[in-house]
Amino acid sequence: MIITITGSSGLIGKRLQQRLLQRGHSLRFLSFRRVNNQSDKKDFIWNPENQKIDIKALQGADAVIHLAGSSIAQRWTHKAKNRIHRSRSLGSQLLADSLNQINSKARVVSASGIGYYPDPSHETIDESHSPGQGFLAQVCQDWEAPFIPSLKSGHPICILRTGLVLSNRGGLLPLVQSTAPWGFVPITGSPLNTWSWIHIEDLVSLYIAAVEGELAPGIYNAVAPKPCSQGTFAQELLNLKSKAPWKWKPNIPVFALKALLGEQSCLALTNQTVSADRLQKALFSFEFPQIKKALHHLHTHHEL
C-alpha cells in the first residue's frame, strides 16, 4: 500500500512508520520541511495555517494517516492554545478538502483524543457519549469535524480517540516514573482518579489494523480494556523501579495544581473511565490489556 502520513516525527508517528515499513508499505510524509532522503521515504510539503499542500502527496495514495498537531504538553498560554487548536482543526480541514478535491478513495485514519469526553466523569464512556466542555473537548470536536460528513456518506474513515499513551520515549510515562527509583511517585489530585491508557505498541497495532482495513469505518476509543486508578499506576511503577525500603505516594493537592498550572491542570487531574468494548467487539486483540503487563514490558524494552 501507498500510505501518506502527517505528524510522522511525533511519538506515535516514529514508531508507526517503523512498523509500516517492516510490513512492506510505501510511505509518503506530509511535513513542514523535507527531512528524509531515503529512497523508500518521500517527503511532501504542507502548511495548514496557510492552506498550502502538495497534492501529489495524496494522489494515488491507498491510505492517509493524520497524526499532526501541536503538542498539548506545553504551557497553555493564549498563543499556545490557539496553536494547538488551529494545528488540528486546520490540518483536518485541509486534508478533507484536498481528498475531496481529487475524489480520493483512500482510507483515512485520523487521531483524536478522549479529551473529547467530559472530564472528570463518573460513568463509563463509550463512543456514543456526548462531548464535554472546555478547551480540550472543543479541540477534539474540531479535529474530527472535517471528516464526519465523509464518514456519514460511507467513505472509509476511522477516527481514533486516544487515551494516555504509555511509551518510554515521550508523553506521560517518563515524567511520572522519573522519581520512582527514589521510592516515591507523586499523586496528582486523588489516587482514585481513573486513567484510561494504552501501550504504544497496541496503539500502533490499532493504526495498522485501521489502515489495512481490518477495522470497519467509524469512531473508536483507543484505550486499553482495563483502565486503572492513578494509585494503582503509581504502585506498579514503584514495584518495578524502586529498591528503596519504602513506597511513598505523596499527594499533590488540587488547589496547588490549579494555582501552578491553571486551566492546564485538567491534564494532571484527569478522571475518565473510557470503554474499549467497541474495539473488542471488532475483534481487535490487545497485547497489553492490563497496566501491570504494560508497565513491565516497557520496563524491559527501553527503546519503546
Contacts in CASP RR format, 6 or more apart in sequence:
PFRMAT RR
TARGET T0000
AUTHOR 0000-0000-0000
METHOD contacts of the structure
MODEL  1
MIITITGSSGLIGKRLQQRLLQRGHSLRFLSFRRVNNQSDKKDFIWNPEN
QKIDIKALQGADAVIHLAGSSIAQRWTHKAKNRIHRSRSLGSQLLADSLN
QINSKARVVSASGIGYYPDPSHETIDESHSPGQGFLAQVCQDWEAPFIPS
LKSGHPICILRTGLVLSNRGGLLPLVQSTAPWGFVPITGSPLNTWSWIHI
EDLVSLYIAAVEGELAPGIYNAVAPKPCSQGTFAQELLNLKSKAPWKWKP
NIPVFALKALLGEQSCLALTNQTVSADRLQKALFSFEFPQIKKALHHLHT
HHEL
1 25 0 8 1.000
1 26 0 8 1.000
1 62 0 8 1.000
1 63 0 8 1.000
1 211 0 8 1.000
1 212 0 8 1.000
2 25 0 8 1.000
2 26 0 8 1.000
2 28 0 8 1.000
2 60 0 8 1.000
2 61 0 8 1.000
2 62 0 8 1.000
2 63 0 8 1.000
3 20 0 8 1.000
3 25 0 8 1.000
3 26 0 8 1.000
3 27 0 8 1.000
3 28 0 8 1.000
3 61 0 8 1.000
3 62 0 8 1.000
3 63 0 8 1.000
3 64 0 8 1.000
3 65 0 8 1.000
3 211 0 8 1.000
4 27 0 8 1.000
4 28 0 8 1.000
4 29 0 8 1.000
4 30 0 8 1.000
4 44 0 8 1.000
4 57 0 8 1.000
4 58 0 8 1.000
4 61 0 8 1.000
4 63 0 8 1.000
4 64 0 8 1.000
4 65 0 8 1.000
4 106 0 8 1.000
5 13 0 8 1.000
5 16 0 8 1.000
5 17 0 8 1.000
5 27 0 8 1.000
5 28 0 8 1.000
5 29 0 8 1.000
5 30 0 8 1.000
5 64 0 8 1.000
5 65 0 8 1.000
5 67 0 8 1.000
6 29 0 8 1.000
6 30 0 8 1.000
6 31 0 8 1.000
6 46 0 8 1.000
6 64 0 8 1.000
6 65 0 8 1.000
6 66 0 8 1.000
6 67 0 8 1.000
6 68 0 8 1.000
6 91 0 8 1.000
6 95 0 8 1.000
7 13 0 8 1.000
7 29 0 8 1.000
7 30 0 8 1.000
7 31 0 8 1.000
7 67 0 8 1.000
7 68 0 8 1.000
7 69 0 8 1.000
8 14 0 8 1.000
8 16 0 8 1.000
8 17 0 8 1.000
8 27 0 8 1.000
8 29 0 8 1.000
8 31 0 8 1.000
8 67 0 8 1.000
9 31 0 8 1.000
9 35 0 8 1.000
10 67 0 8 1.000
11 165 0 8 1.000
11 167 0 8 1.000
11 169 0 8 1.000
11 170 0 8 1.000
11 171 0 8 1.000
11 200 0 8 1.000
12 67 0 8 1.000
12 111 0 8 1.000
12 165 0 8 1.000
12 200 0 8 1.000
12 203 0 8 1.000
12 204 0 8 1.000
12 207 0 8 1.000
13 67 0 8 1.000
14 169 0 8 1.000
15 167 0 8 1.000
15 169 0 8 1.000
15 200 0 8 1.000
15 201 0 8 1.000
15 204 0 8 1.000
15 304 0 8 1.000
16 65 0 8 1.000
16 67 0 8 1.000
16 204 0 8 1.000
16 207 0 8 1.000
16 208 0 8 1.000
17 27 0 8 1.000
19 204 0 8 1.000
19 208 0 8 1.000
20 27 0 8 1.000
20 208 0 8 1.000
20 211 0 8 1.000
21 27 0 8 1.000
21 40 0 8 1.000
23 208 0 8 1.000
26 40 0 8 1.000
27 40 0 8 1.000
27 41 0 8 1.000
27 42 0 8 1.000
28 42 0 8 1.000
28 43 0 8 1.000
28 44 0 8 1.000
28 57 0 8 1.000
28 61 0 8 1.000
29 35 0 8 1.000
29 36 0 8 1.000
29 41 0 8 1.000
29 42 0 8 1.000
29 43 0 8 1.000
29 44 0 8 1.000
29 57 0 8 1.000
30 44 0 8 1.000
30 45 0 8 1.000
30 46 0 8 1.000
30 53 0 8 1.000
30 54 0 8 1.000
30 57 0 8 1.000
30 68 0 8 1.000
31 43 0 8 1.000
31 44 0 8 1.000
31 45 0 8 1.000
31 46 0 8 1.000
32 45 0 8 1.000
32 46 0 8 1.000
32 47 0 8 1.000
33 43 0 8 1.000
33 45 0 8 1.000
34 43 0 8 1.000
34 45 0 8 1.000
35 43 0 8 1.000
36 42 0 8 1.000
36 43 0 8 1.000
44 53 0 8 1.000
44 54 0 8 1.000
44 56 0 8 1.000
44 57 0 8 1.000
45 52 0 8 1.000
45 53 0 8 1.000
45 54 0 8 1.000
46 52 0 8 1.000
46 53 0 8 1.000
46 54 0 8 1.000
46 57 0 8 1.000
46 94 0 8 1.000
47 53 0 8 1.000
48 68 0 8 1.000
48 86 0 8 1.000
48 87 0 8 1.000
48 90 0 8 1.000
48 91 0 8 1.000
48 93 0 8 1.000
48 94 0 8 1.000
49 86 0 8 1.000
49 87 0 8 1.000
49 90 0 8 1.000
51 90 0 8 1.000
51 94 0 8 1.000
53 94 0 8 1.000
53 95 0 8 1.000
53 98 0 8 1.000
55 98 0 8 1.000
55 101 0 8 1.000
55 102 0 8 1.000
58 64 0 8 1.000
58 95 0 8 1.000
58 98 0 8 1.000
58 99 0 8 1.000
58 102 0 8 1.000
58 104 0 8 1.000
58 106 0 8 1.000
59 102 0 8 1.000
59 104 0 8 1.000
60 104 0 8 1.000
60 106 0 8 1.000
61 104 0 8 1.000
61 106 0 8 1.000
62 106 0 8 1.000
62 107 0 8 1.000
63 106 0 8 1.000
63 107 0 8 1.000
63 108 0 8 1.000
63 109 0 8 1.000
63 211 0 8 1.000
64 95 0 8 1.000
64 99 0 8 1.000
64 104 0 8 1.000
64 106 0 8 1.000
64 107 0 8 1.000
64 108 0 8 1.000
64 109 0 8 1.000
65 109 0 8 1.000
65 110 0 8 1.000
65 207 0 8 1.000
65 211 0 8 1.000
66 91 0 8 1.000
66 92 0 8 1.000
66 95 0 8 1.000
66 108 0 8 1.000
66 109 0 8 1.000
66 110 0 8 1.000
66 111 0 8 1.000
67 111 0 8 1.000
68 87 0 8 1.000
68 88 0 8 1.000
68 91 0 8 1.000
69 84 0 8 1.000
69 87 0 8 1.000
69 88 0 8 1.000
69 91 0 8 1.000
70 80 0 8 1.000
70 83 0 8 1.000
70 84 0 8 1.000
70 87 0 8 1.000
70 88 0 8 1.000
71 84 0 8 1.000
72 84 0 8 1.000
72 136 0 8 1.000
72 267 0 8 1.000
73 171 0 8 1.000
74 80 0 8 1.000
74 84 0 8 1.000
75 264 0 8 1.000
76 84 0 8 1.000
76 135 0 8 1.000
76 261 0 8 1.000
76 262 0 8 1.000
76 263 0 8 1.000
76 264 0 8 1.000
81 135 0 8 1.000
84 139 0 8 1.000
85 135 0 8 1.000
85 138 0 8 1.000
85 139 0 8 1.000
85 142 0 8 1.000
88 139 0 8 1.000
88 142 0 8 1.000
88 143 0 8 1.000
89 139 0 8 1.000
89 142 0 8 1.000
89 143 0 8 1.000
89 145 0 8 1.000
89 146 0 8 1.000
92 110 0 8 1.000
92 142 0 8 1.000
92 143 0 8 1.000
92 144 0 8 1.000
92 145 0 8 1.000
92 146 0 8 1.000
92 147 0 8 1.000
93 146 0 8 1.000
95 108 0 8 1.000
95 146 0 8 1.000
96 146 0 8 1.000
96 147 0 8 1.000
96 150 0 8 1.000
97 146 0 8 1.000
99 106 0 8 1.000
99 108 0 8 1.000
99 150 0 8 1.000
100 150 0 8 1.000
105 155 0 8 1.000
105 156 0 8 1.000
107 156 0 8 1.000
107 157 0 8 1.000
107 158 0 8 1.000
107 210 0 8 1.000
107 211 0 8 1.000
107 213 0 8 1.000
108 147 0 8 1.000
108 150 0 8 1.000
108 155 0 8 1.000
108 156 0 8 1.000
108 157 0 8 1.000
108 158 0 8 1.000
109 157 0 8 1.000
109 158 0 8 1.000
109 159 0 8 1.000
109 160 0 8 1.000
109 207 0 8 1.000
109 210 0 8 1.000
109 211 0 8 1.000
110 143 0 8 1.000
110 144 0 8 1.000
110 147 0 8 1.000
110 157 0 8 1.000
110 158 0 8 1.000
110 159 0 8 1.000
110 160 0 8 1.000
111 143 0 8 1.000
111 159 0 8 1.000
111 160 0 8 1.000
111 162 0 8 1.000
112 140 0 8 1.000
112 143 0 8 1.000
112 144 0 8 1.000
112 159 0 8 1.000
112 160 0 8 1.000
112 161 0 8 1.000
112 162 0 8 1.000
112 219 0 8 1.000
113 140 0 8 1.000
113 143 0 8 1.000
113 160 0 8 1.000
113 161 0 8 1.000
113 162 0 8 1.000
113 163 0 8 1.000
113 222 0 8 1.000
114 125 0 8 1.000
114 161 0 8 1.000
114 162 0 8 1.000
114 163 0 8 1.000
114 196 0 8 1.000
114 221 0 8 1.000
114 223 0 8 1.000
114 272 0 8 1.000
114 274 0 8 1.000
115 132 0 8 1.000
115 136 0 8 1.000
115 137 0 8 1.000
115 139 0 8 1.000
115 140 0 8 1.000
115 161 0 8 1.000
115 272 0 8 1.000
116 131 0 8 1.000
116 132 0 8 1.000
116 136 0 8 1.000
116 137 0 8 1.000
116 140 0 8 1.000
116 141 0 8 1.000
116 144 0 8 1.000
116 161 0 8 1.000
117 125 0 8 1.000
117 129 0 8 1.000
117 131 0 8 1.000
117 132 0 8 1.000
117 137 0 8 1.000
117 161 0 8 1.000
117 272 0 8 1.000
117 274 0 8 1.000
118 125 0 8 1.000
118 129 0 8 1.000
118 130 0 8 1.000
118 131 0 8 1.000
118 132 0 8 1.000
118 133 0 8 1.000
118 137 0 8 1.000
118 272 0 8 1.000
119 132 0 8 1.000
119 136 0 8 1.000
119 137 0 8 1.000
119 266 0 8 1.000
119 270 0 8 1.000
119 271 0 8 1.000
119 272 0 8 1.000
120 193 0 8 1.000
120 269 0 8 1.000
120 270 0 8 1.000
120 271 0 8 1.000
120 272 0 8 1.000
121 271 0 8 1.000
121 272 0 8 1.000
121 273 0 8 1.000
123 273 0 8 1.000
124 273 0 8 1.000
124 274 0 8 1.000
124 275 0 8 1.000
125 221 0 8 1.000
125 272 0 8 1.000
125 273 0 8 1.000
125 274 0 8 1.000
125 275 0 8 1.000
126 221 0 8 1.000
126 275 0 8 1.000
126 277 0 8 1.000
126 278 0 8 1.000
127 161 0 8 1.000
127 219 0 8 1.000
127 220 0 8 1.000
127 221 0 8 1.000
127 278 0 8 1.000
131 137 0 8 1.000
131 140 0 8 1.000
131 141 0 8 1.000
135 263 0 8 1.000
136 266 0 8 1.000
140 161 0 8 1.000
144 159 0 8 1.000
144 219 0 8 1.000
147 157 0 8 1.000
147 159 0 8 1.000
150 157 0 8 1.000
151 157 0 8 1.000
151 159 0 8 1.000
151 217 0 8 1.000
151 218 0 8 1.000
151 219 0 8 1.000
154 217 0 8 1.000
155 217 0 8 1.000
156 213 0 8 1.000
156 217 0 8 1.000
157 217 0 8 1.000
157 218 0 8 1.000
158 210 0 8 1.000
158 215 0 8 1.000
158 217 0 8 1.000
158 218 0 8 1.000
158 219 0 8 1.000
158 220 0 8 1.000
159 218 0 8 1.000
159 219 0 8 1.000
159 220 0 8 1.000
160 203 0 8 1.000
160 206 0 8 1.000
160 207 0 8 1.000
160 210 0 8 1.000
160 220 0 8 1.000
160 222 0 8 1.000
161 219 0 8 1.000
161 220 0 8 1.000
161 221 0 8 1.000
161 222 0 8 1.000
161 274 0 8 1.000
162 198 0 8 1.000
162 203 0 8 1.000
162 222 0 8 1.000
162 223 0 8 1.000
163 196 0 8 1.000
163 197 0 8 1.000
163 198 0 8 1.000
163 221 0 8 1.000
163 222 0 8 1.000
163 223 0 8 1.000
163 274 0 8 1.000
164 172 0 8 1.000
164 195 0 8 1.000
164 196 0 8 1.000
164 197 0 8 1.000
164 198 0 8 1.000
164 270 0 8 1.000
165 171 0 8 1.000
165 172 0 8 1.000
165 197 0 8 1.000
165 198 0 8 1.000
165 200 0 8 1.000
165 203 0 8 1.000
166 172 0 8 1.000
166 173 0 8 1.000
166 197 0 8 1.000
166 198 0 8 1.000
166 199 0 8 1.000
166 200 0 8 1.000
166 294 0 8 1.000
166 295 0 8 1.000
166 298 0 8 1.000
167 173 0 8 1.000
167 200 0 8 1.000
167 298 0 8 1.000
167 304 0 8 1.000
168 174 0 8 1.000
168 298 0 8 1.000
168 301 0 8 1.000
168 302 0 8 1.000
168 303 0 8 1.000
168 304 0 8 1.000
169 200 0 8 1.000
169 304 0 8 1.000
172 197 0 8 1.000
173 298 0 8 1.000
176 185 0 8 1.000
176 233 0 8 1.000
176 234 0 8 1.000
176 237 0 8 1.000
177 185 0 8 1.000
177 237 0 8 1.000
177 241 0 8 1.000
179 185 0 8 1.000
179 186 0 8 1.000
180 237 0 8 1.000
180 238 0 8 1.000
180 240 0 8 1.000
180 241 0 8 1.000
180 242 0 8 1.000
181 241 0 8 1.000
181 242 0 8 1.000
181 243 0 8 1.000
181 244 0 8 1.000
182 242 0 8 1.000
182 244 0 8 1.000
183 238 0 8 1.000
183 242 0 8 1.000
183 244 0 8 1.000
183 246 0 8 1.000
183 247 0 8 1.000
183 248 0 8 1.000
184 238 0 8 1.000
184 246 0 8 1.000
184 247 0 8 1.000
184 248 0 8 1.000
184 249 0 8 1.000
184 250 0 8 1.000
185 234 0 8 1.000
185 237 0 8 1.000
185 238 0 8 1.000
185 248 0 8 1.000
185 249 0 8 1.000
186 234 0 8 1.000
186 249 0 8 1.000
186 250 0 8 1.000
186 251 0 8 1.000
186 252 0 8 1.000
187 230 0 8 1.000
187 231 0 8 1.000
187 234 0 8 1.000
187 249 0 8 1.000
187 250 0 8 1.000
187 251 0 8 1.000
187 252 0 8 1.000
188 230 0 8 1.000
188 252 0 8 1.000
188 257 0 8 1.000
188 268 0 8 1.000
188 269 0 8 1.000
189 230 0 8 1.000
189 251 0 8 1.000
189 252 0 8 1.000
189 253 0 8 1.000
189 254 0 8 1.000
189 257 0 8 1.000
189 268 0 8 1.000
189 269 0 8 1.000
190 230 0 8 1.000
190 251 0 8 1.000
190 271 0 8 1.000
191 229 0 8 1.000
191 230 0 8 1.000
191 231 0 8 1.000
191 234 0 8 1.000
191 249 0 8 1.000
191 251 0 8 1.000
192 229 0 8 1.000
192 230 0 8 1.000
192 231 0 8 1.000
193 229 0 8 1.000
193 230 0 8 1.000
193 269 0 8 1.000
193 270 0 8 1.000
193 271 0 8 1.000
194 227 0 8 1.000
194 228 0 8 1.000
194 229 0 8 1.000
194 230 0 8 1.000
194 271 0 8 1.000
194 272 0 8 1.000
194 273 0 8 1.000
195 227 0 8 1.000
195 228 0 8 1.000
195 229 0 8 1.000
195 230 0 8 1.000
195 233 0 8 1.000
195 270 0 8 1.000
195 272 0 8 1.000
196 221 0 8 1.000
196 223 0 8 1.000
196 224 0 8 1.000
196 227 0 8 1.000
196 272 0 8 1.000
196 273 0 8 1.000
196 274 0 8 1.000
197 223 0 8 1.000
197 224 0 8 1.000
197 227 0 8 1.000
197 228 0 8 1.000
197 233 0 8 1.000
197 291 0 8 1.000
197 294 0 8 1.000
198 206 0 8 1.000
198 222 0 8 1.000
198 223 0 8 1.000
198 224 0 8 1.000
199 224 0 8 1.000
199 287 0 8 1.000
199 288 0 8 1.000
199 294 0 8 1.000
199 297 0 8 1.000
199 298 0 8 1.000
200 304 0 8 1.000
201 287 0 8 1.000
201 288 0 8 1.000
201 297 0 8 1.000
201 304 0 8 1.000
202 224 0 8 1.000
202 286 0 8 1.000
202 287 0 8 1.000
202 288 0 8 1.000
203 222 0 8 1.000
205 284 0 8 1.000
205 287 0 8 1.000
206 215 0 8 1.000
206 220 0 8 1.000
206 222 0 8 1.000
206 279 0 8 1.000
206 284 0 8 1.000
209 215 0 8 1.000
209 284 0 8 1.000
210 220 0 8 1.000
214 284 0 8 1.000
215 282 0 8 1.000
215 284 0 8 1.000
216 282 0 8 1.000
220 278 0 8 1.000
220 279 0 8 1.000
220 282 0 8 1.000
221 274 0 8 1.000
221 275 0 8 1.000
221 276 0 8 1.000
221 278 0 8 1.000
221 279 0 8 1.000
222 279 0 8 1.000
223 274 0 8 1.000
223 275 0 8 1.000
223 276 0 8 1.000
224 276 0 8 1.000
224 286 0 8 1.000
224 288 0 8 1.000
224 289 0 8 1.000
224 290 0 8 1.000
224 291 0 8 1.000
224 294 0 8 1.000
225 276 0 8 1.000
225 277 0 8 1.000
225 280 0 8 1.000
225 286 0 8 1.000
225 289 0 8 1.000
226 289 0 8 1.000
226 290 0 8 1.000
226 291 0 8 1.000
227 272 0 8 1.000
227 273 0 8 1.000
227 274 0 8 1.000
228 236 0 8 1.000
228 290 0 8 1.000
228 291 0 8 1.000
231 249 0 8 1.000
232 291 0 8 1.000
233 291 0 8 1.000
233 295 0 8 1.000
234 249 0 8 1.000
235 247 0 8 1.000
235 249 0 8 1.000
236 291 0 8 1.000
236 292 0 8 1.000
236 295 0 8 1.000
237 295 0 8 1.000
238 247 0 8 1.000
238 249 0 8 1.000
239 247 0 8 1.000
240 295 0 8 1.000
240 296 0 8 1.000
240 299 0 8 1.000
241 299 0 8 1.000
252 268 0 8 1.000
254 265 0 8 1.000
254 269 0 8 1.000
257 265 0 8 1.000
257 268 0 8 1.000
257 269 0 8 1.000
258 265 0 8 1.000
261 267 0 8 1.000
261 268 0 8 1.000
276 286 0 8 1.000
279 286 0 8 1.000
280 286 0 8 1.000
288 294 0 8 1.000
288 297 0 8 1.000
297 304 0 8 1.000
298 304 0 8 1.000
END
